[in-house]
Amino acid sequence: MNIVVLVKIVPDIEKVTFNVENGTVNRASAPQEINPFDLNALEEAVKIKEEAGGRVTVVCMGPPEAKEALKDALARGADRAVLLSDKKLAGSDTLATSYTLSCAIKKLGEFDLILCGEKTTDGDTGQVGAETAEHLGIPHAYYVSRLSIEGKNAVVHSEMENRLLVMEFPLPMLVSVTKDINAPRLPSLKSKLASRKKEVEVWSAADLGADESRLGFPGSPTMVYKVTFPTEEGRKGLIFKDITEGIKAIAQILS
Ligand SMILES: Cc1cc2nc3c(=O)[nH]c(=O)nc-3n(C[C@H](O)[C@H](O)[C@H](O)COP(=O)(O)OP(=O)(O)OC[C@H]3O[C@@H](n4cnc5c(N)ncnc54)[C@H](O)[C@@H]3O)c2cc1C
C-alpha cells in the first residue's frame, strides 16, 4: 500500500495568542506542532503499513519552520516527508491549498490511499481533504471512525449527524478521519533518534509543475470581509444569604 498523509503544522492552540486589533493569529507566540487530527491520520496509515506492507509519505504545505515538526511525523512511522514551501504559496485559501497538495501528490506518483484529518485546529474549515480528492478525481469519505482495507477496496464507517454510514469504495480514495479512529502512539526514543538522520524534502512551487496562477494569493478567490473574536463572558455568580431563597432559585433554574 502506498499511502499519502496530509499533515498541517499548526500553533499549539493552548498557548497561541491573537491580535484582536487586526484579527490575525500571532504564530510566533506558540510552538508549532502537527495538527492533532492529522496524528490520527498518520497513526492509521502506519497501522495499515504494519499489516499490509508499503510506504507512508507525509505531505505538508507550510513555512520552512514546519520542517522540525515534520521530523516528528518521521519519528511516528512515516517513511518520507515532503514540505511544500515557497513564498509563491503564501496566502493560500483552501482552494489553492488543495490544488497545491494535489500537484504534489501527482508528482509523488502512484498511490492507493490518501489520509487526512477531519479539520485543523487553526483554519478549521474541514474543506481541504475533499477539495484535494476532487482535484485528483478520486472518491472521498469524511468523518471516518473506522477503516479497513479489503482487497482493492476500502470499507469505511462514517459518522454524520447521528447516523452511521458503512460504505465501500474502490481504491485509490481519500479518507478524512475523526479522533475516534485510533489513539496515536507516542514516538519511542529510538525512533526519535532515527528520525533525526532522515531528511525532510523541501519542494518549491517550481518543483510542482503547477499552473502558478492557481497558487498562493493569485489562486485564492476567498475574500476575508471581517474577522471578529467572540467576547469572553465570565461566569456570573449569584449569592443568596437566605438558604430557602437559594434553594428556590436553583429549583427554578433546574425546572
Ligand atoms: C475565510 C478564510 C480566509 C483565509 N485567508 C487566508 C489568507 O489570506 N492567508 C493565509 O495564509 N491563510 C488564509 N486562510 C487559511 C487557509 O485557507 C487555510 O490555512 C488552509 O487553506 C487550510 O485550511 P484549513 O486549515 O481550514 O484546513 P482543513 O480543511 O480544516 O483541513 C483538513 C485536513 O486537510 C489537511 N491539510 C489542511 N491544510 C494543509 C496543509 N497546509 N498541508 C497539508 N495538509 C493540509 C490536513 O490533513 C487537515 O486535517 C484563510 C482561511 C479562511 C477560512
The ligand as an ORCA input file, in Angstrom:
! r2SCAN-3c Opt
* xyz 0 1
  C     -12.030     32.887      5.062
  C     -10.605     32.414      5.131
  C      -9.586     33.239      4.673
  C      -8.277     32.843      4.740
  N      -7.328     33.673      4.300
  C      -6.057     33.299      4.389
  C      -5.042     34.168      3.954
  O      -5.311     35.245      3.451
  N      -3.770     33.739      4.100
  C      -3.469     32.518      4.630
  O      -2.300     32.169      4.735
  N      -4.414     31.671      5.035
  C      -5.687     32.040      4.939
  N      -6.649     31.207      5.358
  C      -6.256     29.930      5.906
  C      -6.143     28.897      4.815
  O      -7.248     28.864      3.986
  C      -6.025     27.566      5.491
  O      -4.978     27.613      6.439
  C      -5.689     26.449      4.564
  O      -6.338     26.541      3.344
  C      -6.061     25.123      5.182
  O      -7.401     25.138      5.559
  P      -7.823     24.615      6.970
  O      -6.767     24.985      7.952
  O      -9.213     25.070      7.219
  O      -7.778     23.038      6.775
  P      -8.950     21.959      6.885
  O      -9.710     21.933      5.622
  O      -9.701     22.121      8.167
  O      -8.015     20.688      6.972
  C      -8.460     19.349      6.729
  C      -7.243     18.475      6.563
  O      -6.558     18.825      5.355
  C      -5.150     18.675      5.536
  N      -4.486     19.985      5.369
  C      -5.016     21.222      5.550
  N      -4.083     22.162      5.291
  C      -2.953     21.524      4.939
  C      -1.639     21.927      4.582
  N      -1.280     23.213      4.533
  N      -0.710     20.975      4.294
  C      -1.047     19.657      4.341
  N      -2.261     19.201      4.685
  C      -3.214     20.117      4.984
  C      -4.938     18.148      6.958
  O      -4.915     16.740      6.929
  C      -6.199     18.632      7.668
  O      -6.520     17.870      8.818
  C      -7.967     31.582      5.278
  C      -8.998     30.748      5.711
  C     -10.305     31.145      5.642
  C     -11.401     30.249      6.121
*
